[in-house]
């Protein structure tokens, strides 16, 4: 799969400790093969994981199950929380912007193709997807302003003078192996769990290891 779009979602769940594993269980209960999103961004309602952590879902080279009519050419990002009731947290936005910028660069996705799930209807009106995929969902939620998100991404791209590094296969493998060792021995660092997760799931580290 070569993604052309990035689709933003909300978990539409305000309970505690929602994360990649919980969503994976939900989707398997629907007889899916597993979590339909490619990435999950946690909020501040988890007792063990930090606000803004990015967790991997499906591999980016695998078709997702998150936006009917666009699954075969899009990446799905789910922000934990309920977008009809609460905005994303500041940490979620920071991680979301970093992740989107990385994916836009990696897959040459234009800013106009960063959409909220509800904006599938715009694609229907433009006859880019079939009318049978029109949605009644407000996802990623009434509290989430997709125009604002795109404006922020646009201003950051214009103002950024930072060159995005290109890592060799060897460097990516070495970093992946180092992280695997840290994960294997994480119990030895009881007072550094949050910091370790912040490092491992930082968008720049994800960009290097995936």
C-alpha positions in Angstrom: 0.0 0.0 0.0 1.2 3.5 -0.9 -0.8 6.0 1.3 -2.1 9.1 -0.3 -4.1 10.4 2.7 -3.7 10.7 6.5 -7.0 10.3 8.3 -7.4 11.6 11.9 -9.8 9.8 14.3 -11.0 9.9 17.9 -11.4 6.8 20.0 -14.8 8.3 21.1 -14.1 6.8 24.6 -13.7 8.8 27.8 -12.8 5.9 30.1 -9.4 5.4 31.7 -6.4 3.5 30.3 -7.5 3.4 26.7 -4.6 2.6 24.4 -3.5 0.6 21.4 -4.1 -2.7 23.2 -7.6 -1.8 24.2 -8.5 -0.7 20.7 -6.9 -3.9 19.4 -9.3 -5.9 21.6 -12.3 -3.9 20.4 -11.4 -4.5 16.7 -10.7 -8.2 17.2 -14.2 -8.5 18.9 -15.5 -7.3 15.5 -13.7 -10.3 13.9 -11.1 -8.0 12.4 -7.5 -9.2 12.3 -6.5 -6.6 14.8 -6.4 -2.8 15.3 -7.4 -0.9 12.3 -5.4 2.3 12.9 -1.8 2.7 12.1 -1.0 4.9 15.1 -2.6 5.7 18.4 -1.8 8.8 20.4 -2.6 8.6 24.2 -4.1 11.3 26.3 -3.8 12.2 30.0 -6.3 9.6 31.2 -3.9 6.7 31.4 -2.6 5.5 34.8 0.6 4.0 33.4 1.5 5.7 30.2 2.3 9.4 29.5 0.1 11.9 27.8 1.1 12.2 24.1 2.8 8.9 23.7 2.5 7.5 20.2 1.8 3.8 19.9 2.1 1.8 16.7 -0.9 0.0 15.3 -0.9 -1.7 11.9 2.3 -1.5 9.9 2.3 1.4 7.5 2.7 -1.0 4.5 -0.6 -2.8 5.5 -4.0 -1.6 4.6 -5.9 -0.2 7.6 -9.5 -0.6 8.7 -10.5 2.9 9.8 -12.1 4.8 6.9 -14.3 2.8 4.5 -13.6 3.8 0.9 -10.1 5.1 1.7 -8.5 2.2 3.6 -6.4 1.1 0.7 -4.7 4.5 0.3 -4.6 6.1 3.7 -3.0 6.0 7.1 -5.2 6.2 10.2 -4.2 8.0 13.4 -6.5 7.7 16.4 -6.3 10.2 19.2 -7.5 8.7 22.5 -10.4 10.5 24.1 -13.8 11.7 22.9 -13.6 14.5 20.3 -17.3 15.4 20.7 -16.8 16.1 24.4 -13.1 17.3 24.8 -10.4 18.7 22.6 -7.2 16.8 22.3 -4.6 17.5 25.0 -1.6 19.8 24.3 0.7 16.8 24.4 -1.5 15.0 21.9 -1.4 17.9 19.5 2.4 18.1 19.8 2.8 14.4 19.0 0.1 14.6 16.3 1.8 17.4 14.5 5.2 15.7 14.7 3.8 12.4 13.5 1.9 13.9 10.6 4.9 15.9 9.4 7.0 12.8 9.4 4.4 10.8 7.5 3.8 13.6 5.0 7.6 13.7 4.3 8.0 9.9 4.2 5.1 9.2 1.9 5.0 12.5 0.0 1.5 13.3 1.2 0.2 16.8 0.6 -1.2 18.9 3.4 -4.6 19.0 1.7 -4.8 15.2 2.1 -4.6 15.4 5.9 -8.3 15.0 6.8 -10.6 14.2 9.6 -12.7 11.1 9.2 -15.9 13.2 8.7 -14.2 14.9 5.8 -14.6 11.8 3.8 -17.9 13.5 2.7 -15.8 16.2 1.0 -14.1 13.5 -1.0 -17.6 12.1 -1.9 -18.7 15.6 -3.1 -15.5 15.8 -5.2 -16.3 12.3 -6.6 -12.9 11.1 -5.3 -14.7 8.2 -3.5 -18.0 6.6 -4.1 -21.1 8.1 -2.5 -21.7 4.9 -0.6 -18.9 5.8 1.6 -20.5 9.0 2.9 -20.4 9.1 6.7 -22.7 10.5 9.4 -19.9 10.5 11.9 -18.5 13.7 13.4 -15.1 11.9 13.9 -12.6 13.1 15.0 -15.2 15.1 16.9 -17.0 18.4 17.1 -14.3 19.8 19.4 -11.6 19.2 16.8 -11.0 21.9 14.2 -9.4 20.3 11.2 -8.8 23.6 9.4 -6.8 24.8 12.5 -4.8 21.6 12.5 -3.9 22.1 8.8 -3.1 25.8 9.5 -0.7 24.8 12.3 1.0 22.2 10.1 1.3 24.7 7.3 2.8 27.5 9.5 5.2 25.0 11.0 6.4 23.7 7.6 6.9 27.3 6.4 8.8 28.4 9.5 10.9 25.3 10.0 14.5 25.4 8.8 15.3 22.0 10.3 16.5 19.5 7.7 14.8 16.1 8.2 17.6 13.5 8.6 17.8 10.5 6.3 18.9 7.3 8.2 20.7 4.4 6.6 19.3 0.9 6.9 22.1 0.0 9.3 21.4 3.0 11.5 17.7 2.1 11.7 18.5 -1.5 12.5 21.0 -0.5 15.2 18.5 1.9 16.9 15.7 -0.7 16.7 18.0 -3.3 18.3 19.0 -0.8 21.0 15.3 -0.1 21.8 14.6 -3.8 21.9 17.3 -4.2 24.6 15.9 -1.3 26.6 12.4 -2.8 26.4 13.7 -6.2 27.4 15.3 -4.8 30.5 12.9 -2.0 31.3 12.0 -3.5 34.7 15.5 -2.6 35.8 14.6 1.1 35.4 11.5 1.5 37.7 12.0 5.2 38.1 12.5 6.0 34.5 9.5 4.3 32.9 7.8 7.5 31.7 11.0 8.9 30.3 11.9 5.7 28.6 8.4 5.6 26.9 8.7 9.3 25.9 12.0 8.5 24.2 10.9 5.2 22.5 7.6 6.7 21.2 8.9 10.1 20.3 8.0 10.9 16.6 11.7 11.3 15.7 12.6 7.9 17.1 9.6 6.3 15.4 10.7 7.9 12.2 14.2 6.4 12.5 13.0 2.9 13.4 10.1 2.4 11.0 
